[in-house]
């Protein structure tokens, strides 16, 4: 898109050079594949962790569940934020091509339809084991009543939140003068990355005064509302990165500097949370401030490391990667009921918690990708997924 900038008192427009708009790149698609595998790993770990947060959950009988708890905590600190950043990165070019109205129609199709499909068809399959294994008895409700009264979006909370962000962005583009302009700026260095991480930590700390870790928003089925500042911030950074070409120009040396900082901050965050107990889960205390700042810096630096790593080493689009990336979104939509019922099938198999989680993941990955491929063989489904 050609951008015309004018000064306050100028009488003639001055054209500027516009860099290429954000386009689909192999390495970013591969990041999405890896993040989708992490989502499967996250939910496989939940199945056998010490956290009863999944419809099918086995009480751990050995110490290996602690490793699964740590995996869940580390994943939760950053990986969904990177999904939102990538989604934000592709939003400006989509509005450029289709206009704000066309963008909204496309988002309603690509995000709204999967959400409704999950809520009406997949969610009952996903949640039935939880109701059958005590949920119905504990709530005193039959299954249809349980589904309505205790509504849960499952993993599709991400799709709903992304749809809201997308609609807000479309409205800003439709009514905000100059919002869609491309501006070539300096590539963020380590100072900017740390600044963003610190800002995210402080904002998250304030937000958690009313929405501590572990909160759950029943109306929309949002399991991690305490991370909303990260999700919104990452989406906005993705929008800015698209216009300023940041993802293409992030320096390798910045990623090298981020790596040890990410390691140090996640260790610090976990240590503070373990030592601080409930005081580290909400905002308002010094303990929770330290935990939130460590978490914000960890998220920002980890995203930079992952993006640069894939851009430098995995910018490829052979038949395997193309197949995996082509089914990734459908895998995300379908994986929850598949993993739950695979867990039920493995219920009689005795093994340490971490081993069972690995087996569930190893079986779940090919099953989920196969199911996604079969779904996308349907012509109408391919338009959505």
C-alpha positions as CSV (number, residue, x, y, z in Angstrom):
1,X,0.0,0.0,0.0
2,X,1.4,3.4,-1.0
3,X,1.4,5.8,1.9
4,X,1.2,9.6,1.5
5,X,2.5,11.7,4.4
6,X,1.8,15.4,4.7
7,X,3.1,17.9,7.1
8,X,0.9,20.2,9.1
9,X,1.4,23.2,6.8
10,X,2.3,21.4,3.7
11,X,0.5,22.1,0.4
12,X,1.8,19.1,-1.5
13,X,1.9,15.5,-0.5
14,X,5.2,13.8,-0.1
15,X,5.3,10.1,-1.1
16,X,7.3,7.7,1.1
17,X,8.8,4.4,0.3
18,X,6.7,1.5,1.4
19,X,8.3,-1.8,2.3
20,X,6.7,-5.1,1.3
21,X,3.6,-5.8,3.2
22,X,3.5,-8.8,5.6
23,X,3.2,-11.9,3.5
24,X,2.9,-15.6,4.4
25,X,6.4,-16.9,5.1
26,X,7.5,-20.5,5.6
27,X,9.3,-19.9,8.9
28,X,6.3,-18.3,10.5
29,X,4.0,-21.1,9.4
30,X,6.6,-23.5,11.0
31,X,6.4,-21.5,14.2
32,X,2.7,-22.1,14.2
33,X,3.2,-25.8,13.7
34,X,5.6,-26.0,16.7
35,X,3.3,-23.9,18.9
36,X,0.4,-26.2,18.0
37,X,2.5,-29.2,19.1
38,X,3.2,-27.3,22.3
39,X,-0.5,-26.9,22.8
40,X,-0.9,-30.7,22.5
41,X,2.0,-31.2,24.9
42,X,0.4,-28.8,27.3
43,X,-2.9,-30.6,27.5
44,X,-1.2,-34.1,27.5
45,X,0.8,-32.8,30.5
46,X,-2.4,-31.5,32.2
47,X,-3.9,-35.0,31.9
48,X,-1.4,-36.4,34.3
49,X,-0.2,-33.4,36.3
50,X,-1.2,-32.3,39.8
51,X,-3.6,-29.8,38.3
52,X,-7.2,-31.1,37.9
53,X,-8.0,-28.7,35.1
54,X,-8.8,-31.1,32.2
55,X,-12.0,-33.1,31.6
56,X,-10.1,-36.4,31.8
57,X,-7.5,-36.2,34.7
58,X,-5.6,-39.0,36.4
59,X,-4.5,-38.6,40.0
60,X,-0.7,-38.7,39.9
61,X,0.9,-41.6,41.8
62,X,4.6,-40.6,41.4
63,X,6.9,-37.6,41.6
64,X,7.3,-37.2,37.8
65,X,4.1,-35.2,37.8
66,X,6.1,-32.3,39.1
67,X,7.9,-32.1,35.8
68,X,4.5,-31.9,34.1
69,X,3.4,-29.1,36.4
70,X,6.6,-27.2,35.5
71,X,6.0,-27.7,31.8
72,X,2.4,-26.4,32.1
73,X,3.6,-23.3,34.1
74,X,6.4,-22.5,31.6
75,X,4.2,-22.9,28.6
76,X,1.4,-20.8,30.1
77,X,3.9,-17.9,30.6
78,X,4.4,-17.2,26.9
79,X,3.2,-19.5,24.2
80,X,-0.3,-18.3,23.7
81,X,1.1,-14.8,23.5
82,X,3.1,-15.7,20.5
83,X,0.0,-17.1,18.8
84,X,-1.6,-13.7,19.2
85,X,1.6,-11.9,18.0
86,X,1.6,-13.9,14.8
87,X,-2.1,-13.3,14.3
88,X,-1.6,-9.6,14.7
89,X,1.3,-9.7,12.2
90,X,-0.9,-10.9,9.4
91,X,-3.9,-8.7,10.2
92,X,-2.8,-5.4,8.5
93,X,-2.1,-7.0,5.2
94,X,-5.5,-8.8,5.3
95,X,-7.2,-5.4,5.8
96,X,-5.1,-3.9,3.0
97,X,-6.3,-6.6,0.6
98,X,-10.0,-6.9,1.6
99,X,-10.9,-3.7,3.4
100,X,-12.2,-3.5,7.0
101,X,-15.6,-5.0,6.0
102,X,-14.1,-7.9,4.1
103,X,-11.6,-8.6,6.9
104,X,-14.5,-8.8,9.4
105,X,-16.4,-11.2,7.2
106,X,-13.3,-13.3,6.8
107,X,-12.7,-13.4,10.5
108,X,-16.3,-14.3,11.3
109,X,-15.9,-17.2,8.9
110,X,-12.5,-18.4,9.9
111,X,-12.9,-17.8,13.7
112,X,-16.6,-17.6,14.4
113,X,-17.6,-20.8,12.6
114,X,-15.0,-23.0,14.3
115,X,-16.0,-21.5,17.7
116,X,-19.7,-22.4,17.1
117,X,-18.7,-25.9,15.8
118,X,-16.7,-26.6,18.9
119,X,-19.4,-25.2,21.3
120,X,-22.3,-27.2,19.7
121,X,-20.6,-30.4,18.5
122,X,-17.1,-31.0,19.9
123,X,-17.5,-29.5,23.4
124,X,-20.0,-32.2,24.6
125,X,-17.6,-34.9,23.4
126,X,-14.7,-33.1,25.1
127,X,-16.5,-32.6,28.4
128,X,-18.4,-35.8,28.9
129,X,-15.6,-37.7,30.7
130,X,-15.4,-34.9,33.2
131,X,-19.1,-35.1,33.9
132,X,-19.1,-38.9,34.1
133,X,-16.1,-39.0,36.4
134,X,-17.8,-37.0,39.2
135,X,-18.7,-33.7,37.6
136,X,-22.3,-34.6,37.3
137,X,-22.5,-36.0,40.9
138,X,-20.6,-33.0,42.3
139,X,-23.0,-30.5,40.6
140,X,-26.1,-32.5,40.9
141,X,-27.0,-32.0,37.3
142,X,-27.7,-34.2,34.2
143,X,-25.3,-33.8,31.3
144,X,-27.3,-31.4,29.1
145,X,-27.9,-29.1,32.1
146,X,-24.2,-29.4,33.1
147,X,-23.2,-28.3,29.6
148,X,-25.3,-25.2,29.7
149,X,-24.8,-24.2,33.3
150,X,-21.1,-24.7,33.3
151,X,-20.4,-23.6,29.8
152,X,-16.7,-24.0,28.7
153,X,-15.1,-22.9,25.5
154,X,-12.3,-25.3,26.0
155,X,-9.2,-24.4,24.0
156,X,-11.4,-22.4,21.6
157,X,-11.2,-19.5,24.1
158,X,-8.2,-18.4,22.0
159,X,-10.4,-18.2,18.9
160,X,-13.0,-16.1,20.7
161,X,-10.5,-13.6,22.1
162,X,-8.7,-13.4,18.8
163,X,-12.0,-12.6,17.1
164,X,-12.6,-9.8,19.6
165,X,-9.1,-8.4,19.0
166,X,-9.6,-8.6,15.2
167,X,-13.0,-6.8,15.3
168,X,-11.5,-4.0,17.4
169,X,-8.6,-3.6,15.0
170,X,-11.0,-3.6,12.0
171,X,-13.0,-0.8,13.7
172,X,-9.9,1.2,14.3
173,X,-8.7,0.8,10.7
174,X,-12.2,1.8,9.4
175,X,-12.4,5.0,11.5
176,X,-8.9,5.8,12.4
177,X,-7.1,8.1,10.0
178,X,-3.5,7.0,9.2
179,X,-3.7,3.9,11.4
180,X,-2.9,1.6,8.4
181,X,0.2,3.5,7.3
182,X,3.5,1.9,7.0
183,X,6.3,3.5,8.9
184,X,9.9,2.2,8.7
185,X,11.4,2.4,12.1
186,X,14.5,1.1,13.9
187,X,14.6,-2.6,14.6
188,X,14.0,-3.2,18.4
189,X,17.2,-4.2,20.2
190,X,17.6,-5.7,23.6
191,X,16.7,-2.5,25.4
192,X,13.3,-2.3,23.7
193,X,12.6,-6.0,24.3
194,X,13.4,-5.7,28.0
195,X,11.4,-2.5,28.2
196,X,8.4,-4.2,26.7
197,X,8.8,-7.1,29.1
198,X,9.1,-4.9,32.1
199,X,6.0,-2.9,31.0
200,X,4.1,-6.1,30.5
201,X,5.1,-7.3,34.0
202,X,3.9,-4.1,35.7
203,X,0.6,-4.0,33.8
204,X,0.0,-7.7,34.5
205,X,0.7,-7.1,38.2
206,X,-1.8,-4.3,38.4
207,X,-4.3,-6.4,36.4
208,X,-3.9,-9.4,38.7
209,X,-5.1,-7.4,41.7
210,X,-8.6,-8.1,40.4
211,X,-7.8,-11.1,38.3
212,X,-5.2,-13.3,40.0
213,X,-3.6,-16.3,38.5
214,X,-6.0,-19.2,38.5
215,X,-9.0,-17.0,37.8
216,X,-11.6,-18.4,35.4
217,X,-14.2,-16.3,33.5
218,X,-17.2,-18.6,33.3
219,X,-19.3,-16.6,30.8
220,X,-16.8,-16.9,28.0
221,X,-15.0,-20.0,29.3
222,X,-11.6,-18.2,29.5
223,X,-9.2,-20.2,31.6
224,X,-6.4,-17.7,31.8
225,X,-7.8,-14.1,32.1
226,X,-4.8,-13.1,34.2
227,X,-2.8,-13.2,30.9
228,X,-5.1,-10.9,28.9
229,X,-2.5,-8.0,29.1
230,X,0.0,-10.3,27.5
231,X,-2.4,-11.5,24.8
232,X,-3.5,-7.9,23.9
233,X,0.0,-6.6,24.1
234,X,1.4,-9.3,21.8
235,X,-1.4,-8.7,19.3
236,X,-0.6,-5.0,19.2
237,X,3.2,-5.7,18.8
238,X,2.3,-8.0,15.9
239,X,0.4,-5.2,14.2
240,X,3.4,-2.8,14.7
241,X,5.8,-5.5,13.6
242,X,4.0,-5.9,10.3
243,X,4.2,-2.2,9.4
244,X,7.7,-1.8,10.6
245,X,9.1,-5.2,9.3
246,X,10.4,-6.0,12.7
247,X,10.2,-9.8,12.4
248,X,12.3,-9.8,9.3
249,X,14.9,-7.5,10.8
250,X,15.3,-8.7,14.4
251,X,19.0,-9.2,15.0
252,X,20.5,-12.6,15.8
253,X,22.7,-11.0,18.5
254,X,19.5,-9.7,20.1
255,X,18.2,-13.3,20.3
256,X,21.5,-14.5,21.7
257,X,21.3,-11.8,24.5
258,X,17.6,-12.7,25.2
259,X,18.3,-16.5,25.6
260,X,20.1,-16.3,29.0
261,X,17.8,-13.6,30.2
262,X,14.8,-15.8,29.4
263,X,16.3,-18.7,31.3
264,X,17.1,-16.6,34.3
265,X,13.7,-15.0,34.5
266,X,11.7,-18.2,34.2
267,X,13.8,-19.8,37.0
268,X,13.2,-16.6,39.1
269,X,9.5,-16.6,38.4
270,X,9.1,-20.3,39.3
271,X,11.2,-19.8,42.5
272,X,9.2,-16.8,43.6
273,X,5.9,-18.5,43.0
274,X,7.0,-21.6,44.9
275,X,8.3,-19.6,47.8
276,X,5.6,-17.0,47.8
277,X,2.6,-19.3,47.6
278,X,-0.7,-17.5,47.1
279,X,0.9,-14.1,47.6
280,X,2.7,-14.6,44.3
281,X,-0.5,-15.4,42.3
282,X,-2.2,-12.0,42.6
283,X,-1.2,-8.4,42.3
284,X,-0.6,-5.9,45.0
285,X,2.4,-7.4,46.9
286,X,6.1,-7.1,46.4
287,X,6.3,-10.9,45.8
288,X,3.7,-10.9,43.1
289,X,5.4,-7.8,41.5
290,X,8.7,-9.7,41.2
291,X,6.9,-12.8,39.8
292,X,5.0,-10.7,37.3
293,X,8.0,-8.7,36.1
294,X,10.0,-12.0,35.7
295,X,7.1,-13.4,33.8
296,X,6.8,-10.4,31.5
297,X,10.5,-10.3,30.7
298,X,10.5,-14.1,30.1
299,X,7.6,-13.9,27.7
300,X,9.1,-11.1,25.7
301,X,12.6,-12.6,25.5
302,X,11.4,-16.1,24.7
303,X,9.2,-14.9,21.8
304,X,12.3,-13.1,20.3
305,X,14.4,-16.2,20.7
306,X,11.8,-18.5,19.0
307,X,11.1,-16.1,16.2
308,X,14.8,-15.5,15.3
309,X,15.6,-19.2,15.7
310,X,12.9,-20.3,13.3
311,X,13.7,-17.5,10.8
312,X,17.3,-18.5,10.7
313,X,17.1,-22.2,10.8
314,X,13.6,-23.4,9.7
315,X,12.7,-21.2,6.8
316,X,11.7,-24.1,4.7
317,X,8.4,-25.2,3.0
318,X,9.0,-28.8,1.7
319,X,6.0,-31.2,1.4
320,X,6.2,-32.3,5.1
321,X,6.2,-28.7,6.5
322,X,3.6,-27.6,4.1
323,X,1.3,-30.5,5.1
324,X,1.9,-29.8,8.8
325,X,1.2,-26.1,8.5
326,X,-1.8,-26.6,6.3
327,X,-3.6,-28.7,9.0
328,X,-2.3,-26.7,12.1
329,X,-5.4,-24.6,12.7
330,X,-7.8,-27.6,12.2
331,X,-5.6,-29.6,14.7
332,X,-6.0,-26.8,17.2
333,X,-9.8,-26.9,16.9
334,X,-10.0,-30.7,17.0
335,X,-7.3,-31.8,19.4
336,X,-9.1,-31.4,22.8
337,X,-11.8,-34.2,22.4
338,X,-9.2,-36.4,20.7
339,X,-6.7,-36.1,23.5
340,X,-9.4,-36.6,26.2
341,X,-10.7,-39.8,24.7
342,X,-7.2,-41.1,24.0
343,X,-6.5,-40.5,27.7
344,X,-9.6,-42.5,28.5
345,X,-8.3,-45.3,26.3
346,X,-5.0,-45.3,28.1
347,X,-6.6,-45.3,31.5
348,X,-5.8,-48.9,32.2
349,X,-2.1,-48.6,31.3
350,X,0.1,-48.3,34.4
351,X,3.2,-46.1,34.0
352,X,4.7,-43.0,35.6
353,X,2.8,-39.8,34.9
354,X,5.5,-38.3,32.7
355,X,5.7,-41.5,30.6
356,X,2.0,-41.6,30.1
357,X,2.0,-37.9,29.0
358,X,4.7,-38.7,26.5
359,X,2.8,-41.7,25.2
360,X,-0.4,-39.6,24.9
361,X,1.4,-36.9,23.0
362,X,3.2,-39.4,20.7
363,X,-0.2,-41.0,19.8
364,X,-2.1,-37.8,19.8
365,X,0.0,-35.9,17.3
366,X,-0.5,-38.2,14.3
367,X,-4.2,-38.8,15.2
368,X,-4.9,-35.1,15.4
369,X,-3.1,-34.3,12.2
370,X,-4.9,-37.2,10.4
371,X,-8.3,-36.0,11.7
372,X,-7.5,-32.5,10.6
373,X,-6.5,-33.7,7.1
374,X,-9.7,-35.7,6.8
375,X,-11.8,-32.7,7.8
376,X,-10.0,-30.4,5.3
377,X,-10.9,-32.9,2.5
378,X,-14.4,-31.6,2.8
379,X,-14.6,-28.7,0.3
380,X,-16.7,-26.4,2.5
381,X,-14.5,-27.1,5.6
382,X,-11.4,-26.2,3.7
383,X,-12.7,-22.7,3.3
384,X,-12.8,-22.4,7.1
385,X,-9.8,-24.4,8.2
